[in-house]
Amino acid sequence: MPKKAKVDNDLCIGCGLCAAAHGDIFEIGDDGKAVAVNEGEDADIADAIESCPVQAISE
């Protein structure tokens, strides 16, 4: 079931790993930080959470 991810802008460093791996879910906003723009599958959200170097992504 698709879920919406959350990005903590205070933690995000804008590395872009989430957007590169899951561009259908994440984009880099005008402020240079990630934004969850669409819902995603559990496995894709879990992958983004695991790959974030500063743990800025959550469900």
C-alpha positions in Angstrom: 0.0 0.0 0.0 1.5 3.4 -1.0 2.6 5.6 1.9 3.8 9.2 2.1 7.3 9.8 3.3 8.3 12.7 5.5 11.5 14.7 5.2 12.9 16.6 8.2 14.2 19.8 6.7 16.3 20.6 9.8 18.2 17.3 9.2 18.3 17.2 5.4 21.6 18.2 3.8 20.3 18.0 0.2 22.7 15.2 -0.9 20.1 14.0 -3.4 20.4 10.3 -2.8 16.7 9.9 -2.3 15.7 11.8 -5.4 18.3 10.0 -7.5 17.1 6.6 -6.4 13.4 7.3 -6.1 12.7 10.4 -8.3 9.0 9.4 -8.5 8.8 10.0 -4.7 11.4 12.7 -3.9 12.5 15.9 -5.5 15.1 18.5 -4.5 13.2 21.7 -3.6 14.2 25.3 -4.3 16.0 25.4 -0.9 18.2 22.5 -2.0 16.6 20.1 0.3 14.6 16.9 -0.4 10.8 17.1 -0.6 8.5 14.0 -0.7 6.2 14.9 -3.6 4.3 11.6 -4.1 3.4 8.5 -2.2 5.6 5.4 -2.7 5.6 1.7 -2.1 6.8 0.4 1.3 10.0 -1.0 -0.1 11.0 2.2 -1.8 10.3 4.3 1.3 12.3 1.9 3.4 15.2 2.0 0.9 15.2 5.8 1.0 15.1 5.8 4.8 18.0 3.4 4.9 20.1 5.3 2.3 19.7 8.8 3.9 23.1 9.6 5.5 21.5 11.9 8.1 18.3 10.0 8.8 16.1 12.8 7.6 13.5 10.6 6.0 10.7 8.8 7.9 7.3 7.3 7.2 
